[in-house]
Amino acid sequence: MTTPLHETTLASKPSGDVLAIRGGRPLHGRVDVKGAKNLATKAMVATLLGETASTLRDVPDLSDVAVVRSLLEVHGVRVTEGDEPGALIFDPSEVESAHFEEIDAHAGASRIPILFCGPLLHRLGQAFIPDLGGCRIGDRPIDFHLDALRKFGATVEKLPSGIRLSTGGSRLHGANIHLPYPSVGATEQVLLTAVRAEGTTELRNAAIEPEIMDLIAVLQKMGAIISYEPNRVILIEGVEKLRGYDHRSIFDRNEAASWASAALATDGEIFVGGAKQQEMLTFLNVFRKAGGWFDVREDGILFRRDGELKPVIVETDVHPGFMTDWQQPLVVALTQARGRSVVHETVYENRMGFTGALIKMGADIVVHPHGLQDGPRRVARRDLEQAAVITGPTPLHGADIVVPDLRGGYSHVIAALTATGESRVSGVDILSRGYEKFLDKLTALGADFDVIG
């Protein structure tokens, strides 16, 4: 009997808030990655658009998934276990409005509720979202979302308790939308709203991440008509009705890259089952330049070092660039590279805060809060960008550190595993948002740690 995905166990979430980690031991073994949370949670929201039940497969057992499941259930969607582990069935036949208190109670710190707006406007003519949370890695404004929804014909009312939206009794209509930045969330909002809007929507400067393409595949299975053109243009021809889907999620490339960096940092060898080459091309290039070795196999990718680590220059960017979620675990490995590495963070303005703990552990990292103006660049400079200069190799030693956010927290754990001596990492419960069975995977790789409740 499978364990319901909304039930939290030690296997899926650290039961204590602190890990006592004894480092200096290379990680060796196999971990398997399932569906990407950045696709699974959005595909779950898409079930609201269908008139029949949908089945989503390879759904990861994560707290973000549990939040979306709860929000769907309070809106009347019946969620049951599927015919295989990690499969969920969503029956939207009795969708109804939910009370503010219920939405607020189940949303927690997740920012996913904003994506409920388009589907709920189509189904119910109204939607409400509370104040939005998420990782504290910088300003993630929802203005892109609200501006897009207004162009579709929605009325947006900001209240002290949140945001109320309505259609005024009319059907939403297609729109011409040009995003000022290729935001993944705003692109998802437009897709989830445009598929049932009357007329054609043209979205320019859209995000084109693999998870976006997988969401388009989900919507096409439901009966949507979506095409994409060069230069980040997506065309959506609205339809009156959509049906349910049966879909297997794309693998989580963020988690795969995290374990690859862990192998690099600890001088270990990790096989990541389920990882695929095509979606990780950009990461694999940087991994190799930094002194990593990998072997692409039919069922995953094997990662390890190939001699001494080398310094690299990295610029984060939207796909097909180097993902912002990849840079934090990589920085830990770069502390062990001989020479001067530079990481330019151009996506979020506060994503270098995690380096303070690494400095405390002995790393030589200098953060430039306004970026670096000198040197050649391929990614356009942004006002919000930061840069980190990492000089190594520097031995890391154990320390007491506090997790700041999801990817930064993972990086802290890997730094503790790389360091000599014992570290105490507090706030590790946040890792359940993005890493399924995290403690089990650490154990399988030979990590030496205790959970302190």
N, C-alpha and C positions, 0 to 999 in steps of 0.2 A: 504494500500500500504506500503510495507516495505521500510525502508531507505537503500539505497545502502551502503554496508559495507565500501566503500572507502571514504564516506562523513563523516567528523568529526562534531559531535554535542556536546552540553554540556553533554548529557547523556553518551557519550562514551569517552570524553576527557575533563579534566579540562580546562575551557576557560581562566582562569587566571593562572599566574605563581606562585601565593602565596595563601596558605590557612591560614586563621586566625582561630585557633582551640581553643575552650574552653573545657578543659579536666575535668577529675574527674567524668565522667559519664559512667557507665557500658554500653557496647553495647548489645542490645537485638534485636532479630528478625531473619529474614531469608534472605539469599542471595543464588543465584543460580550460579553455575559455568558451563560454556559451554566447548567446545572443547579446548584441550591443544594447546597453541600456538606453543609448541615445536614439535607437530605432524602436526598441520594444515599447518604451513608454509612449511614444508618439503613435505607433501602430495600435496600441490599446485605445488611445483617444479616438482614432479613426473609426473604431467599431460603433461609435455613436451615430455615424453617418449611414450605416447600412440598415436595411429593412429585415435582414435575416441574420442568423448567428455567424460569428467569425471564430476561426481557430488560429491562434498564434503559437508557434513552436519555438523551442530553445529559449524560452523566457528565463532570464537570470533571476535567481532568488536574491533580490536586493531590496533595500528599504524604499528606494524611489519607486520601484515596481509596486510595492505594497501600498504606497501612497496613492498611486494612480488607480489601483484596483479598488481601494476604499472609496475614492471619489466617484468612480463609475458606479459602484454599488449604491451610494447614497443618492445617485441620480436614477436609480431604478434598473440598472444593467445587472443581469444575473450572470455571475462569474462562477464557472465550475472547472474542475480538473479535466484535462483531455485524455487521449488514449495512449499517451507516452509521457515519461517524466519531462517536466518543463513545458508541457503544453497546457494552454488555457483556452476555454471556450467562453465567448461573450455573447449573451442574448440581449439585444437592445429593444425588444418588442414592447417593453413597458417603461420607457424613459419618461421621467417626470422631473419637475423642478425640485430642487433641494433647498432646505432652509439655510440661511447664512451661517448659523451656528454650526451646522453639520459640516458645511464646506470648510469653514475656518478650522474646525477641530481636526479634520482629516488632512488638510493641506500641509500642515506643519511648516517646515522651512523650504518646501519644494516650490519651484517656479513653474512646474508643469500646468497648474490650473489656468494660466493665460491661454493655453492652447485649446481648452474646452470651449472657448467663446464662439468660434465659428460654427462647430457642430451643434452646440446648444441653440444658437440663434436659428439655425435651420430647423431643428427639431421642435423647439419650444417657443421661439420668437423672443427669448430673453436669456440672459446669463448674468451671473454675478461671480466676481473673483475677489478674494481678500487681499490684503497686503502680501507681497511676494517675498520669499526668502531665498535660500540658496547659499552656495559657498561665498565667503567674504573675500573675493579676489578682485573686487573693483566694481564700479558702477555698471549695472547691466540694465539700462533703461528699457521700459516697455513702450516707449513712445512709438517705435517702429510698428509694433503690433497695433496699438490704438489708432494710429494714422491710417494703417491699411484697412482696419475694420470700418473706419469712418468712410473710406472711399468705396467700400462695398455697400454703404447705405445704412450702417448701424449707427444708432444714437448712443453716445458714450457719456455717462454721468459719473463723475468722481465724487465719492462720499467719504466721510471720515473712516468708515469701516472697510472701504474697498471701492470697487468699480462696478457699476451696474450698466449693462448694455441691453438694447432692445432693437427690434426691427420696425416697430411702429405698425405692425400688421402687414407690412409689405415684404415681398421676397427680396432677398439680397441680390444685387446685380453685379455683373463683371466690372472690372476696373483696370486702368493702366497704372501700374505701380512701379516706381523706380526707388529701390532701396539705397540710402546714402552709404551703406556699408553692407557687404554680403553676409548678413546675419543669418545664422542657421535657424534660430528660433523664429525670426520674422518670416523667413522663407517657408518654414513649416506652417506658420499661421496662414499665410496666403494660400498654400496648397489645400489645407483642411477647410478653408472657407470658400475658395473659388470653385471647387469641384461640383458644388450644388447651387452655385449662384447662377442667375439668369444671364446668358450671354458669355462672351469670351473675356478672359483676364490675361493680360500680358504683364509678366513680372520681369523687370530688368535688374541687373546686378544681383542676381540670386546666388545663394550658396549652392554649391554642387558637391558637397561631401558625399561619400559612399552611402551614409545613412539617409541622406536626402534622396538619393537615387533609389534606395530600397523602399523608402516611404512612397515614392512615385509608383514603384512596382506594386505595392500593396493597394494603392488607390486605383490603379489600372485594373487589377483583379476584381475590384468592387464595381467596375463599370465606368470609371472616370476616363476622360479623354485628355491626355497630357502629353505634350511634346517639348523637347528642349532643343535650343539652337545654340550656335557658337556665341561666345561673348556673354555667357551667363544670362541668357534669355529663356524663360519658360512660358509656354502658352498653355492655358487651361480652358477648355470648352465646357461650360457648365452643363450638367444633366439634371433631370428632375428627380431621379431615383438612383440609389446605389444598393448593392446587395452585400452580403458578408463575404469574407475571404478565408482562404486557408494558406498560411504563409510561414516559412521558416526564417527566423531573423538572421541577418548578417552577423558575422562574429564580431566580438568586441575588440577592435584594433587598439583601443586605448589600454586595455588591460594587457593585451599581448605585448605591446611596446614597454609597458611597465616591468613585466617579468624579464624581458630582454635586457633592459637596463640594470635589473637586479643581478643578472648573470655577469654583466660587464663590471659592475661595481665590486662584487664580492669575489671575482675571479672564479666563478663557478660555471656550471653547464646546465642549462634549463631547456627542456623540450616543451614548447607551447602547443598543445594539441588544439586543432581547430583554427590556428592562425593561417592566413593565406597571403601570398606574396603580393598580388596585384594591389590590394588596398593599403599595403605597407611600403610601397616602393620608395617613397621619400624618406621614411624612417630608416629603411634598410641601407640606403646610400650613406646617411650620416653615421649609422652604426658601424659600417665598414670603415669609413674614414677615421673613426675614433679608435680603431684597433680591434673591432669586433669581427667575429667569424660566424657565419650562419649557413645552415644547410636546409634548403626548402624541400620538404617531403610532401607526399600526397595527403597525409593527415595532420600536418603541422610544420613548424619550423624549429630547428635546434639552434640555440644561441650559446656562444661562449667567447672568451677573449682569443685573440690571435697575436700573442706576444705582448709587448709593452703598449699601454694605452697612449693615444696621440691627441694633441689639442685640436679642437675644431672651432669653426665660427658658424653659429646657427642663427637664423632669423625665423621666428615663428610667423605664421601667416595662415589665412584660410586655405582650404583645399584647392589645388593640390600641393600647397606648401607644407612646411613642417608644423604639425599641430601644436598649439599651445599646451595641450594636455601631455605632450611627450617630453617637454623640456625639463620639467621638474625632476622626474626620476633620472634623466640623463645627466643633469648637473651633478648628482651624487657621484656618478661614475667619472665625470670629468675632474673631480677633485683628486683622482688617482692617475690622471694623465700627466705626462711630462711636458710642461710648457704652459702657454697662456691660451686659454679658451675664452671665447666671447659668446654670450647668448643674448640676442636682441629680442625682447618680448614686445610684440607690436599689437597683440590682441586685447589683453587685459592690463590695466594700469597698476594693479597691486599684486601681481603674481610672483614677485621676487621676495615677498615677506618671509617665505619659508627658509631663505638662506641664512637668517639670523641663527637658527638652531645649528646649521652646519658649521658656521663660524665658531659657535660655542664649542663644537666638537673638534675644532682644530683646522677647519678648512680655511684657505686663503681666498676669500671672495670679496670683491668690492662691487657694490651695487651703485649704479649711476641712475638716480631717480628720474632724470629727464633724458635718458638715453645718451648715446655717443654720437657726436656729429662728424667725427673724422672716420676715414676709411671707406672703401667701396661698399655699396649696398645694392641688393637686388629687390628687396621689399621696400615699398615707399614708406618714408618716415611718418609717424603719427605723433600728435601732440602728447598722447597719453603714454607713450612707450617708455620702457625702462631697459637697462642693460646690466648684465652681470659679467664681470671679468673674473675668471677662475684660474688661479695659478697653482700648479701641482708638479709632482705629487706631494700631498700632505697626509701623513698618517692621521686617522680619526680616532678619537678616544670617547669612551662612554660619557653620557651626560643625561640630565633630567630635562626633557623637552616636551612641549605641548603641541599637539596637532592643530594647524591653522585651518586646513581645508582638505578636500578629498585627495587631490594629487600631491599636495605638499605633505599631507600626513603619510601617504604611502612612501614618499621620499625619505621622511624622517625614520620610518621603520627600516628601510633599506640602508640608510646611513648607520643606524644602530647595529645592523647586522654586519656592516663593513668594519665598524670600529672595534678596537680592542677594549676589553673591560665590559662592564654592565651599564646599560642605559635604561631609563624609565621613561616610556613614551605615554603621555596622558592624552585622553580624548580620542582614542582609537576607534570608538564606536562609529564615528563618521565614515570610516572605511567601508562599512556595510552598504553605503550608498552606491559604491562602484565596483566592489570586489567581492564576488560570490565565494562563500566558504573560505574566507581569507585565512583564518587560523589553520584550517585543515591543510591548505596549500603550503603554508609556511612549514608545518610539521612534515609534510611529504617531501619537502626540499631539504630537510635536515636542520632547520633553524632551531636554536636553543633559546627558549623563552618560557615565561610563566605568565598566566593571566592573573592579575590582582584585582579582585572584586571590590 
